[in-house]
C-alpha cells in the first residue's frame, strides 16, 4: 500500500508548486499572500504561473496517488431537469463514473487537501473513488452536461420571477403592429403643421422634442462634476469579495487578446477574479481564441449551445448560474475598463447596503476616427458623463448602458436577471430595478469603447437600440396601472420622457426637419417671408438640438476632448441617420422582434492608463 507522506503546511505548498529551486521562502511567501488577501493558498499557487493554472491540482493528485483530469464531461450524467441552477456556482465536487467505478471528481481547497492526505492513508480504497480536478474543469463540465436546465433558466428566469414585463410574453403581433402604425401616423402628422394644416399638432411635437431637451439643459446647468459615486475608502485586498466578470463574445476571436490584456490589468487580486468568456458554440474560432487564454487562473470559458433567441442577454443568463462572485459586471469585447473600476465598485457596495447597481461611465477611445465616430463620442460624453448622473440625482429610473454594469449577484438572480428576448436588455433591466425600488447610481470610473465609423455600421447598431427601446416601452406599458403603482407619477413621466421620448422624437425628427426646411425655403422664395408656425417649428428644432449640444459640450470638457466640439454642427445630419434607424427598427419590431444585429469591432492595443 502506498502511504502518502505527511507534510507540514510549508512542505505541502512546496510540493504543490513543484518548481525546481523553490525553497521554504517561496512557500512562506505563498502563505503570506494568502493571508494578506484572504484567499485559499491553493488559489495563490494556481495564480503563480499565468500559463499553467492546473499545476497545483495536478501535483495534488500526484501527492495523493489519485487520477487527475482536465476533461471530465464523458464521465458525468446530467442533473435532474428541475435542478436549481443557482447552486452550480458553489459546487466543488461532483459524482460520476470513471474507469468503471463510481468516482467523486473533487476540486479541493488547501485545508481540505491536508485532510485528504490523512484519509487516503487510513482508507486506501479512497484512491479508487477519487479524481482531482481544477475549479475551471469542474465549472466547464457542469455547464456542458447541463445544457437543458441552463437553457431553460436562461429563457425563463425573468418570467418566473418578474412575469409582468417580458418581451417574450408581452409583445404579441397585434401590439407590435399597432405601435408601429401609431409611430407611422405620428411621423406623417409631423409634416402637416408646416403647411398650416392641423397647426395645433405642432405643440404636441414641440413637447416631444422640448421636454427631454429641457431636462438635458437642466442637467447641464446643475452639473457639478460630483454626481457619480466615488468610494470614501478603497477596500484592502483581504476585504475584497470574489468578483465575476462576464464577457459575451460572438464571432470576435480577433478581440480576445485585447479584452484579455485589459482584464489582466485590473487592480484586483487574481485569486478573487472569476472572468468568464461566454461564447456560443456557433462561433468555433472565438471558442478556440478564448481557450488559448485559459492558462491564467482568472479566466474560464462557458460555451453556450445554439438555441433561440440568439441574443447577448440569453448568453449572459446562461452563464450567470456559474458566477462565483458576490458581485458581477458585464464587459463587451471592445471594452477597456479603468484598472481600478472593480475595486471602486466593490468598495461602494461594501459602504452602502442600499446600493444595488452601478453604471460605469462609457467613453469613446481616441482611436475612433471620422465625423460619425466624433459625434458618437460627443453623444456618449454627454449621456454617460452628464445626463445619467443627473437622472440618478433626480431619483428617476436609470436606463442602463449595455456594459460596465455592476450588480450584487444575488440581487440580479432574484429579480430575473436579463430579459433574453429584449435587444436592449440594459435599458429594460434599469427600468425593472426602478419598479422594484432598487437603487442604481453612476460610478466615477471610465470604460473605453469603440465607436462605429461608417453610416451603415452606425445605423445597424442604432436600429437595434431603437428596437430595444420600443420593446422596453411596450412591455412595461402592458399593464399601465401596475406600472404607475410601481413607479409613482414622477418616475412614470420620467420613463415616458426618456424612453418613450427617445423613440418618438427620433421618429418625427427626420421628416419634421426636411419638411420644415423645405417649407422655409419655399416661403422665403415665393412670399419673401414666413409665418408664425414656421418660426415655431424652427425654434422647436433648435431647442431640441440645444439640449444635446450643451450636455455634449460639458461632457467633452470633462474628458478633455474639446477638439470634437466643432463636429456638433453636424448634429442634424447625425439625427437624420437616427431617423433611418427608426424605420429599420419599426420593420424589425414586426417581422424580426428578437433579431440581434451584431456590431463589428476593429480592436487594437490597450492604451496605458
C-alpha positions in Angstrom: 0.0 0.0 0.0 1.3 3.4 -1.0 1.4 5.7 2.0 1.0 9.4 1.5 3.8 11.3 3.1 2.8 13.7 5.9 3.6 17.3 5.1 3.5 20.4 7.2 1.8 23.4 5.6 5.0 24.8 4.1 6.2 21.4 2.7 2.7 20.8 1.1 2.9 24.2 -0.5 6.3 23.4 -1.9 5.1 20.1 -3.2 2.1 21.7 -4.9 4.2 24.3 -6.5 6.7 21.7 -7.7 9.1 24.1 -9.3 12.8 23.3 -9.2 14.7 25.6 -6.9 11.6 26.6 -4.8 12.5 26.8 -1.1 10.7 27.5 2.1 10.9 31.2 1.4 8.7 30.8 -1.6 6.2 28.7 0.4 6.2 31.3 3.2 5.5 34.0 0.6 2.5 31.9 -0.7 1.0 31.7 2.8 1.8 35.3 3.5 -0.1 36.4 0.3 -3.0 34.0 1.0 -3.4 35.5 4.5 -3.0 39.1 3.2 -5.7 38.9 0.5 -7.9 36.4 2.3 -7.6 33.6 -0.3 -7.0 29.9 -0.3 -3.3 29.1 -0.6 -4.0 26.7 -3.5 -5.6 29.6 -5.4 -2.5 31.6 -4.8 -0.4 28.7 -6.1 -2.6 28.5 -9.2 -2.1 32.2 -9.9 1.7 32.0 -9.8 2.0 30.8 -13.4 -0.4 32.5 -15.8 0.3 29.8 -18.4 -0.4 26.8 -16.2 -3.1 27.3 -13.5 -3.6 23.5 -13.4 -0.2 22.8 -11.7 -1.2 22.7 -8.1 -4.2 20.4 -8.8 -2.0 18.1 -11.0 0.5 18.0 -8.2 -2.2 17.4 -5.6 -3.3 14.3 -7.5 0.3 13.1 -7.7 0.8 13.6 -3.9 -2.4 11.6 -3.1 -1.8 9.0 -5.7 -5.1 9.5 -7.4 -6.1 10.3 -11.0 -6.2 13.9 -12.3 -8.2 15.0 -15.3 -8.7 18.2 -17.3 -11.9 17.0 -19.0 -14.4 15.0 -17.0 -17.5 15.6 -19.2 -17.6 12.0 -20.6 -17.8 10.6 -17.1 -20.7 12.6 -15.8 -24.5 12.3 -16.1 -26.8 15.3 -16.4 -28.5 16.6 -13.3 -32.3 16.4 -12.8 -34.1 18.8 -15.2 -35.6 20.6 -12.3 -32.3 21.3 -10.5 -31.8 24.7 -9.0 -29.1 26.0 -11.4 -28.1 28.8 -9.0 -26.4 26.1 -6.9 -23.9 25.4 -9.6 -21.6 28.2 -8.7 -20.8 26.8 -5.2 -20.0 23.3 -6.2 -16.6 21.9 -5.5 -17.3 18.2 -6.2 -19.5 16.1 -8.5 -20.1 12.4 -8.8 -19.7 10.3 -11.9 -18.2 7.1 -13.2 -14.5 6.7 -14.1 -12.7 3.5 -15.1 -15.9 1.6 -14.4 -16.2 2.8 -10.8 -18.3 5.5 -9.1 -16.0 8.4 -8.6 -16.0 11.8 -6.9 -14.4 14.5 -9.0 -13.1 16.9 -6.5 -11.6 20.4 -6.6 -10.0 20.6 -3.1 -9.0 23.7 -1.1 -5.7 23.7 0.7 -7.1 22.7 4.1 -9.3 20.0 2.5 -6.2 18.6 0.8 -4.4 18.3 4.1 -7.3 16.2 5.5 -7.5 14.1 2.3 -3.9 13.0 2.7 -4.7 11.6 6.2 -7.9 9.9 4.9 -6.2 8.2 2.0 -3.6 6.7 4.4 -6.5 5.4 6.6 -8.6 4.1 3.7 -6.6 3.1 0.6 -9.9 2.4 -1.4 -10.5 6.1 -1.4 -7.8 6.3 -4.2 -10.1 4.3 -6.5 -13.1 6.6 -5.8 -11.4 10.0 -6.1 -10.2 12.1 -9.0 -8.7 15.6 -8.6 -9.8 18.4 -11.0 -9.4 22.2 -11.0 -12.4 24.6 -10.4 -12.3 25.6 -14.0 -12.6 22.0 -15.2 -15.5 21.4 -12.8 -17.4 24.6 -13.9 -16.9 23.7 -17.6 -18.1 20.1 -17.1 -21.2 21.2 -15.1 -22.1 23.6 -17.9 -21.5 21.0 -20.7 -23.6 18.3 -19.1 -26.5 20.5 -18.1 -27.4 22.5 -21.2 -31.1 21.9 -20.8 -31.6 23.3 -17.3 -29.2 26.2 -18.0 -31.0 26.9 -21.3 -34.4 26.7 -19.6 -33.3 29.1 -16.9 -31.8 31.5 -19.5 -35.1 31.8 -21.2 -37.5 31.6 -18.3 -35.7 33.2 -15.3 -37.4 36.6 -15.9 -40.9 35.1 -16.5 -40.6 33.1 -13.3 -39.5 36.0 -11.1 -41.0 39.1 -12.8 -43.7 37.8 -15.2 -45.3 41.2 -15.8 -42.7 42.8 -18.2 -41.2 40.2 -20.5 -40.5 40.8 -24.2 -41.4 37.2 -24.9 -44.8 37.3 -23.2 -45.9 40.9 -23.7 -45.1 41.6 -27.4 -47.8 39.9 -29.4 -48.1 40.7 -33.1 -51.1 42.9 -32.6 -49.3 45.1 -30.1 -46.2 45.4 -32.4 -48.3 46.3 -35.5 -50.4 48.7 -33.6 -47.4 50.5 -32.1 -45.6 50.8 -35.5 -48.9 52.1 -37.0 -49.1 54.7 -34.3 -45.4 55.7 -35.0 -46.2 56.0 -38.7 -49.2 58.2 -38.1 -47.1 60.5 -35.8 -44.4 60.7 -38.4 -46.8 61.7 -41.2 -48.6 64.2 -38.9 -45.2 65.8 -38.2 -45.2 67.1 -41.7 -48.7 68.7 -41.6 -48.3 71.7 -39.3 -45.8 73.4 -41.5 -48.4 73.6 -44.3 -50.8 75.3 -41.8 -52.9 72.1 -41.6 -53.7 70.9 -38.1 -51.3 73.5 -36.8 -52.2 72.8 -33.1 -50.5 69.5 -33.5 -47.2 71.3 -33.7 -47.5 71.9 -29.9 -47.6 68.2 -29.3 -44.4 67.6 -31.4 -42.8 70.6 -29.8 -43.3 68.9 -26.4 -41.9 65.6 -27.8 -38.6 67.4 -28.6 -38.6 70.1 -25.9 -39.2 68.2 -22.7 -36.2 65.8 -23.0 -34.1 68.7 -24.2 -35.3 70.9 -21.2 -34.1 68.1 -18.8 -30.7 68.0 -20.6 -30.3 71.7 -20.3 -31.3 71.5 -16.6 -28.7 68.6 -16.2 -26.1 70.7 -17.8 -26.6 73.9 -15.8 -26.9 72.0 -12.5 -23.9 69.8 -13.2 -21.1 70.0 -10.6 -18.9 67.0 -11.6 -19.5 65.1 -8.4 -22.8 63.2 -9.2 -21.1 59.9 -10.0 -20.2 58.0 -6.8 -16.6 57.5 -5.5 -15.8 55.3 -2.5 -14.8 57.1 0.7 -12.1 54.4 1.1 -10.9 51.7 -1.1 -11.1 48.1 0.3 -7.9 46.4 1.0 -7.2 43.1 -0.8 -8.2 40.9 2.1 -11.6 42.6 2.3 -12.4 42.3 -1.4 -15.0 39.7 -2.4 -14.7 37.4 -5.4 -15.8 39.4 -8.4 -17.3 37.8 -11.6 -16.7 39.4 -15.0 -18.9 38.2 -17.8 -17.5 38.8 -21.3 -20.1 37.8 -24.0 -18.4 37.1 -27.4 -19.8 36.2 -30.8 -17.6 36.0 -33.9 -15.0 38.1 -32.1 -11.8 36.0 -32.0 -9.7 39.0 -33.1 -10.9 40.9 -29.9 -9.9 38.2 -27.4 -6.3 39.3 -26.9 -7.3 42.9 -26.4 -10.0 42.2 -23.8 -7.7 39.7 -22.1 -4.9 42.3 -21.7 -7.4 44.9 -20.4 -8.8 42.5 -17.8 -5.4 41.3 -16.7 -4.6 45.0 -16.0 -7.4 45.2 -13.4 -6.2 46.3 -9.9 -7.8 43.3 -8.2 -6.2 40.1 -6.7 -6.2 37.4 -9.5 -7.2 34.9 -6.9 -10.5 36.8 -6.5 -11.3 37.3 -10.1 -13.8 35.0 -11.9 -13.6 36.1 -15.5 -15.9 34.1 -17.9 -15.7 34.2 -21.6 -19.3 33.5 -22.7 -19.3 32.2 -26.3 -21.9 30.5 -28.5 -20.8 27.1 -29.9 -21.7 28.5 -33.4 -18.5 30.7 -33.1 -15.8 27.9 -33.0 -12.9 30.3 -33.9 -13.9 32.5 -31.0 -14.1 29.5 -28.7 -10.6 28.5 -29.7 -9.3 32.0 -29.1 -10.8 32.1 -25.6 -9.4 28.6 -24.9 -5.9 29.9 -25.6 -6.2 32.3 -22.6 -7.3 29.6 -20.1 -3.8 29.0 -18.6 -4.5 32.1 -16.5 -6.3 31.3 -13.2 -8.7 34.3 -13.7 -10.2 33.1 -17.0 -12.7 30.3 -17.8 -14.9 29.6 -20.7 -18.7 28.9 -20.9 -19.8 27.6 -24.3 -23.4 28.3 -24.9 -25.3 25.9 -27.1 -27.1 27.4 -30.0 -30.8 28.0 -29.3 -33.1 30.9 -29.9 -33.1 33.8 -29.4 -29.5 34.5 -30.5 -29.0 37.4 -28.1 -26.5 38.7 -25.7 -28.8 38.6 -22.7 -29.7 35.0 -23.3 -25.9 34.1 -23.3 -25.5 36.1 -20.1 -28.4 34.4 -18.4 -26.9 31.0 -19.4 -23.6 31.9 -17.7 -24.9 33.7 -14.6 -25.7 30.5 -12.5 -22.0 29.6 -12.8 -20.8 33.0 -11.5 -18.8 32.6 -8.2 -18.6 36.3 -7.3 -20.6 38.3 -4.8 -20.7 40.9 -7.5 -20.9 40.6 -11.3 -20.1 43.0 -14.1 -20.5 42.8 -17.9 -17.8 44.0 -20.3 -18.1 43.8 -24.1 -15.3 42.6 -26.3 -14.0 46.0 -27.2 -14.1 47.4 -23.6 -11.0 48.7 -21.8 -12.1 49.4 -18.2 -10.2 51.6 -15.9 -7.9 49.2 -13.8 -9.4 50.5 -10.6 -13.1 50.0 -11.6 -13.8 46.7 -9.8 -12.1 47.8 -6.6 -14.1 51.0 -6.6 -17.4 49.2 -7.2 -16.7 46.6 -4.5 -15.8 49.4 -2.1 -19.1 51.3 -2.8 -21.2 48.1 -2.4 -19.5 47.4 0.9 -20.1 51.0 2.1 -23.8 51.2 1.2 -26.1 48.2 1.6 -28.9 50.1 -0.2 -26.8 50.2 -3.4 -27.8 47.5 -5.9 -26.3 48.6 -9.3 -23.5 50.8 -10.5 -23.2 52.1 -14.1 -19.6 52.8 -15.1 -19.0 55.8 -17.4 -18.5 54.8 -21.1 -16.1 56.9 -23.0 -15.2 56.5 -26.7 -11.5 56.0 -27.2 -9.5 58.4 -29.3 -8.5 55.8 -31.8 -12.0 56.0 -33.4 -11.9 58.4 -36.4 -14.4 60.3 -38.6 -17.3 62.6 -38.2 -19.7 59.8 -37.1 -17.2 58.5 -34.5 -16.6 62.0 -33.2 -20.4 62.7 -32.8 -20.8 59.3 -31.2 -18.0 60.3 -28.7 -19.7 63.6 -28.0 -23.1 61.8 -27.5 -21.5 59.3 -25.0 -19.7 62.1 -23.2 -23.0 63.9 -22.6 -25.1 60.9 -21.9 -22.9 58.9 -19.5 -20.9 61.8 -18.1 -23.8 64.3 -17.5 -27.3 63.0 -18.3 -27.3 59.6 -16.5 -25.8 61.1 -13.2 -28.5 63.8 -13.4 -31.2 61.2 -13.8 -29.9 59.3 -10.8 -29.6 62.5 -8.8 -33.3 63.3 -9.6 -34.3 59.8 -8.4 -35.7 58.8 -11.8 -35.4 55.3 -13.4 -31.9 54.9 -14.9 -31.8 53.2 -18.3 -28.5 51.4 -18.1 -25.8 51.2 -20.7 -25.0 47.8 -22.2 -21.7 47.4 -20.5 -19.9 48.2 -17.3 -23.0 47.5 -15.3 -22.0 46.2 -11.8 -24.6 44.2 -9.7 -24.9 42.3 -6.5 -25.1 38.8 -7.9 -27.8 37.6 -5.5 -30.0 40.6 -6.3 -29.5 40.1 -10.1 -30.6 36.5 -9.8 -33.5 37.3 -7.6 -35.0 39.8 -10.0 -34.8 37.5 -13.0 -31.5 38.7 -14.5 -31.7 39.9 -18.1 -34.6 39.6 -20.5 -33.3 37.1 -23.0 -35.7 38.5 -25.7 -35.1 42.2 -25.3 -32.3 43.6 -27.6 -31.6 46.4 -25.2 -31.6 44.3 -22.1 -29.7 47.0 -20.2 -32.4 49.7 -20.5 -35.1 47.2 -19.6 -33.2 46.0 -16.6 -32.7 49.6 -15.4 -36.5 50.2 -15.6 -37.3 46.9 -13.8 -34.9 47.8 -11.0 -36.7 51.1 -10.6 -40.0 49.3 -10.5 -38.7 47.1 -7.7 -37.4 50.1 -5.7 -33.7 49.1 -6.2 -31.1 51.8 -6.2 -29.0 52.5 -9.2 -26.2 55.0 -9.4 -23.4 56.1 -11.7 -19.8 55.0 -10.9 -17.0 57.5 -11.2 -14.7 55.3 -13.3 -14.3 55.0 -17.0 -14.5 52.2 -19.6 -13.1 52.9 -23.0 -15.2 51.7 -26.0 -15.0 51.8 -29.8 -17.3 54.0 -31.9 -18.8 52.9 -35.3 -17.1 54.8 -38.0 -19.4 54.3 -41.0 -23.0 55.2 -41.6 -24.0 51.6 -42.3 -22.5 50.2 -39.1 -23.9 53.1 -37.0 -27.4 52.7 -38.4 -27.4 48.9 -37.8 -26.3 49.4 -34.2 -28.7 52.2 -33.6 -31.6 50.4 -35.2 -31.1 47.6 -32.6 -31.1 50.1 -29.8 -34.3 51.8 -31.0 -36.0 48.4 -31.4 -35.0 47.6 -27.9 -36.3 50.9 -26.6 -39.6 50.1 -28.4 -39.7 46.7 -26.7 -38.9 48.2 -23.3 -41.6 50.9 -23.7 -44.2 48.3 -24.8 -43.6 45.6 -22.3 -43.5 47.9 -19.3 -46.6 49.7 -20.6 -48.6 46.5 -21.0 -50.1 46.9 -17.5 -50.2 50.7 -17.0 -52.0 50.6 -13.6 -49.3 48.3 -12.2 -46.5 50.4 -13.8 -48.0 53.5 -12.1 -48.2 51.7 -8.8 -44.6 50.6 -9.1 -43.1 53.9 -10.2 -45.3 56.7 -9.0 -46.3 59.6 -11.1 -42.9 61.4 -11.3 -41.0 58.3 -12.3 -43.7 57.2 -14.7 -43.4 60.6 -16.5 -39.6 60.2 -16.5 -39.9 56.8 -18.0 -42.0 58.1 -20.9 -39.8 61.1 -21.4 -36.5 59.3 -21.5 -37.6 56.0 -23.2 -40.8 57.0 -25.0 -39.4 60.4 -25.8 -36.3 58.9 -27.5 -38.4 56.7 -29.7 -41.0 59.3 -30.7 -38.6 62.2 -31.1 -36.3 60.2 -33.4 -39.4 59.0 -35.3 -40.7 62.5 -36.1 -37.4 64.4 -36.3 -36.3 63.4 -39.8 -39.4 64.3 -41.7 -40.1 67.3 -39.4 -36.6 68.7 -40.3 -36.9 68.0 -44.0 -40.4 69.5 -44.4 -39.6 72.5 -42.2 -36.5 73.4 -44.1 -38.2 72.8 -47.5 -41.2 74.9 -46.4 -39.0 77.7 -45.1 -37.1 77.9 -48.4 -40.4 77.9 -50.3 -41.9 80.7 -48.2 -38.8 82.9 -48.5 -38.5 82.4 -52.2 -42.2 82.8 -53.1 -43.5 85.1 -50.4 -40.3 86.8 -49.1 -41.1 85.8 -45.6 -42.7 83.1 -43.4 -45.4 82.6 -40.8 -45.6 82.1 -37.0 -45.9 78.3 -37.3 -42.7 78.1 -39.3 -40.8 80.2 -36.7 -42.2 78.0 -34.0 -41.1 74.9 -36.0 -37.6 76.2 -36.3 -37.4 77.1 -32.6 -38.6 73.6 -31.7 -35.8 72.1 -33.7 -33.2 74.4 -32.4 -34.3 73.9 -28.8 -34.1 70.1 -29.3 -30.6 70.4 -30.7 -29.6 72.8 -27.9 -30.2 70.2 -25.1 -28.0 67.6 -26.9 -25.3 70.2 -27.7 -25.0 71.7 -24.2 -24.6 68.3 -22.4 -22.2 67.2 -25.1 -20.0 70.3 -24.6 -19.9 69.8 -20.9 -19.2 66.1 -21.3 -16.4 66.7 -23.7 -14.9 69.3 -21.4 -14.8 66.7 -18.6 -12.8 64.2 -20.6 -10.6 66.8 -22.3 -11.9 66.2 -25.8 -12.9 69.7 -26.8 -11.3 69.1 -30.2 -14.5 67.2 -31.1 -16.9 70.1 -30.3 -16.9 71.7 -33.8 -18.4 68.5 -35.2 -21.6 69.2 -33.2 -22.6 71.5 -36.1 -23.3 68.2 -38.0 -25.9 67.1 -35.4 -28.9 67.5 -37.7 -27.3 65.0 -40.2 -26.5 62.7 -37.3 -30.1 62.8 -36.1 -31.2 62.1 -39.7 -29.3 58.8 -39.5 -31.2 58.1 -36.3 -34.5 58.6 -38.2 -33.3 55.9 -40.7 -32.6 53.6 -37.8 -36.2 54.1 -36.5 -37.5 53.0 -39.9 -35.4 49.8 -39.7 -36.3 49.2 -36.1 -40.0 49.6 -36.8 -39.8 47.0 -39.6 -37.8 44.6 -37.4 -40.1 45.0 -34.4 -42.9 43.5 -36.5 -41.0 40.9 -38.5 -37.8 40.2 -36.6 -38.5 41.4 -33.0 -35.7 39.3 -31.4 -33.1 39.6 -34.1 -29.7 40.8 -32.7 -27.8 43.0 -35.2 -24.2 42.4 -34.2 -21.8 45.3 -34.2 -18.4 44.5 -35.7 -15.3 45.9 -33.9 -11.8 46.6 -35.0 -9.8 46.0 -31.9 -6.3 47.3 -31.2 -3.7 47.8 -28.5 -4.7 48.5 -24.9 -3.6 52.1 -24.1 -1.6 53.0 -21.0 -4.0 54.1 -18.2 
